[in-house]
Amino acid sequence: MKLKHQVLLRSQLLIAAEWRDAVSGERIIVNNPATGDAIGTVPMAGEMEAQIAVASAARALESWRAQTGKVRASILRRWSDLMLQHSVSGLPCSASTR
């Protein structure tokens, strides 16, 4: 089975702002919950990927904390506005603007 919008299923992990494969190279099958049909595969994340993700999140938190409340509020309002603008399509913002 093919997805109508292939952009909805990424075939890599998003860790530390980068799309990447699992260190192990292992993949797992993703099934359509309605039909049970296989619709793709994704990397099997493990301990190494978790460690990289946690370290990246800790670094991001440091820079987020350094922002003023006004700046953080502005960022969150902008994100909210974008979500509302694209909520009708049901697609991610990147796909709905194509």
N, C-alpha and C positions, 0 to 999 in steps of 0.2 A: 504494500500500500504506500502511496506517496501522499505527503502532506500538501494541502492546497497552498499554504504559505510556508515554504521551507525555512524561512528566517526564524520561525518559531522554535525550531529545534537546532540548537548549536551542537556541533559535534566535538567541541573542546570544552575544557574547564576554564572559567574566568577566575584567575587568581592573581592578585597584585596588579590589577589593571591590564593583564595580558591573557589572551586566549592561548591555551596550551594543552598538550596531551598529558596523560598520566605518566609519571616516571616509569612505572612498570610496563606501560604499553598495553595493559589489559583494558578491555572494553566490555560493556554490558549492553544487552538489547533493551530498547525502549518499546513497549507495547502500547497500542491504542487501548485505553481502558474499556471502551465501548464494544470493541470487536475482538480484542486479543491479538490482532494483527501486529506484526513487527513494523515499526515506522522508522527505525534508525538505531544507531548505537551511540553511546557516550562513554567517555573515559571512566575507568574505575578508580576513583580517588582513594588514596591511602594516607598513611601517617605522614609521609613527606609533604604531600599536598596540603594537609591540614596544618602542619607546622609553618609552611610558607604563608598560607592564608592568615593564620593568627598573627604572625610577625608583621605582615603587611597591614592588617587591621589596627594593630597597636601603633604603627607609624602614622597611619591616617588619623587616628584619634588624637595624637599629639598635635598635628596641624589644625584639626577641627577645634580643639580646646583653645588654641592660640587666637582664634577668630573672636571678634566681639559678638555679643548676643545679637546686635543689629545685623551684622553680616550673615550670621547663621540663619536668622529669620528670613532675610532676603533670599538666601539660597533655597531654603525650604519652601518659601512662597512661590518661587520660580518653578521648582520641581512640581508643586501642587498644580500650578497653572498648566504646565505641560501635560500632566496626567489628565486633567479635566478636558483639555483641548482634544486629546486623542482617545478618550475613553469610549467614544461611540463606536470606533472601528473594532475594538477588541484586540488590536495588534499592538506590538511594542512601538514606541515612538519612531524608532529607526525604520520600521517597515511601513508605518502608516503615512509617512511623508514622501514615499517614493511615487 
